[in-house]
C-alpha cells in the first residue's frame, strides 16, 4: 500500500486515503484478500489521527471495497472483472456529477466542458 498525504490539498485527508486506496484496489495493485494496515498503525505511519484513518476505512467498506473481520483486520474484497468495472464507473460518475454542477455554474456547455477536459487530461 503506497499512500502520499498532502497537507496543502483542499481534500480532507480521509478522502485522500480513500481515493488512493480505492484506486489501488480497482487497478489490481491491492489484490483480493490483501490485509490493510491496522488503523492505529496506519495513523502512526501517516502521522494522522486514528479517526481520520477509521473514516477512510469505513468509506472503503461502505463502497464494498474492503471487508472487516473482527479481531483479524480489514481485507480487500473479492471482485470479478465486471464488479471492478461497475464499482469504478459508479465512483467516477459520482465525482462527475459533483464536477458538472460546478461547470454548469459557469454556464459552460457540454462541448466546452469536453474540450477543457481534453486539455486538462493531457497536462
C-alpha positions as CSV (number, residue, x, y, z in Angstrom):
1,X,0.0,0.0,0.0
2,X,1.5,3.2,-1.2
3,X,0.0,6.5,0.1
4,X,1.1,10.1,-0.2
5,X,-0.8,12.6,2.0
6,X,-0.8,16.3,1.1
7,X,-1.4,18.7,4.0
8,X,-1.9,21.5,1.5
9,X,-4.6,19.8,-0.5
10,X,-8.2,21.1,-0.3
11,X,-9.3,17.5,0.0
12,X,-9.7,16.2,3.6
13,X,-7.0,13.6,4.5
14,X,-9.6,10.8,4.9
15,X,-10.7,11.5,1.3
16,X,-7.1,11.4,0.1
17,X,-6.7,8.0,1.8
18,X,-10.0,6.7,0.4
19,X,-9.2,7.8,-3.1
20,X,-5.7,6.4,-3.2
21,X,-6.5,3.0,-1.7
22,X,-9.7,2.6,-3.8
23,X,-7.7,3.4,-6.9
24,X,-5.0,0.8,-5.9
25,X,-7.8,-1.8,-5.3
26,X,-9.6,-1.1,-8.6
27,X,-6.4,-1.1,-10.6
28,X,-5.4,-4.5,-9.1
29,X,-2.4,-3.2,-7.2
30,X,-4.0,-4.4,-3.9
31,X,-5.3,-7.9,-4.6
32,X,-8.3,-9.6,-3.1
33,X,-7.5,-10.8,0.4
34,X,-4.8,-8.2,0.9
35,X,-4.8,-7.1,4.6
36,X,-4.8,-3.4,5.1
37,X,-2.5,-1.9,7.6
38,X,-4.3,-1.7,11.0
39,X,-5.9,1.6,11.7
40,X,-3.7,2.6,14.6
41,X,-0.5,1.6,12.8
42,X,-1.6,3.4,9.6
43,X,-2.4,6.6,11.6
44,X,1.0,6.4,13.3
45,X,2.9,5.8,10.0
46,X,1.0,8.5,8.1
47,X,1.1,10.9,11.1
48,X,-2.6,11.5,11.1
49,X,-5.4,10.9,13.6
50,X,-6.9,7.4,14.2
51,X,-10.3,9.0,13.5
52,X,-9.1,10.1,10.0
53,X,-7.9,6.6,9.1
54,X,-11.0,5.0,10.6
55,X,-13.2,7.2,8.5
56,X,-11.3,6.3,5.3
57,X,-11.5,2.6,6.1
58,X,-15.3,2.9,6.9
59,X,-15.8,4.6,3.5
60,X,-13.9,1.8,1.7
61,X,-16.1,-0.8,3.5
62,X,-19.3,1.2,2.7
63,X,-18.3,1.1,-1.0
64,X,-17.8,-2.7,-0.8
65,X,-14.0,-2.4,-1.5
66,X,-12.9,-4.0,1.8
67,X,-14.4,-6.3,4.4
68,X,-13.7,-6.1,8.2
69,X,-13.2,-9.3,10.1
70,X,-13.4,-8.6,13.8
71,X,-10.2,-9.4,15.6
72,X,-8.4,-10.0,12.3
73,X,-8.4,-6.8,10.3
74,X,-9.6,-5.2,7.1
75,X,-9.2,-7.1,3.8
76,X,-9.6,-6.2,0.2
77,X,-12.9,-7.8,-1.0
78,X,-13.0,-10.3,-3.9
79,X,-14.2,-8.9,-7.2
80,X,-15.0,-10.2,-10.7
81,X,-13.7,-8.1,-13.5
82,X,-17.3,-6.9,-14.1
83,X,-17.7,-5.9,-10.5
84,X,-14.5,-3.9,-10.6
85,X,-15.7,-2.1,-13.7
86,X,-19.1,-1.4,-12.2
87,X,-17.6,0.0,-9.0
88,X,-15.1,2.1,-10.8
89,X,-17.7,3.6,-13.1
90,X,-20.1,4.3,-10.2
91,X,-17.3,6.2,-8.3
92,X,-16.3,8.1,-11.5
93,X,-19.9,9.1,-12.2
94,X,-20.4,10.2,-8.6
95,X,-17.4,12.6,-8.9
96,X,-18.5,13.8,-12.3
97,X,-22.0,14.7,-11.1
98,X,-20.4,16.9,-8.5
99,X,-17.9,18.4,-11.0
100,X,-20.7,19.0,-13.6
101,X,-22.6,21.1,-11.1
102,X,-19.5,23.3,-10.8
103,X,-19.1,23.6,-14.6
104,X,-22.7,24.5,-15.0
105,X,-22.4,27.3,-12.5
106,X,-20.0,28.9,-15.1
107,X,-22.5,28.5,-17.8
108,X,-20.3,26.0,-19.8
109,X,-21.9,23.9,-22.4
110,X,-21.1,20.1,-22.6
111,X,-19.0,20.8,-25.7
112,X,-16.9,23.4,-23.8
113,X,-16.5,21.0,-20.8
114,X,-15.4,18.2,-23.1
115,X,-12.8,20.5,-24.8
116,X,-11.5,21.7,-21.4
117,X,-11.4,18.1,-20.2
118,X,-9.3,17.1,-23.2
119,X,-6.9,19.9,-22.5
120,X,-6.6,19.1,-18.8
121,X,-6.2,15.4,-19.4
122,X,-3.0,16.0,-21.4
123,X,-1.4,18.3,-18.8
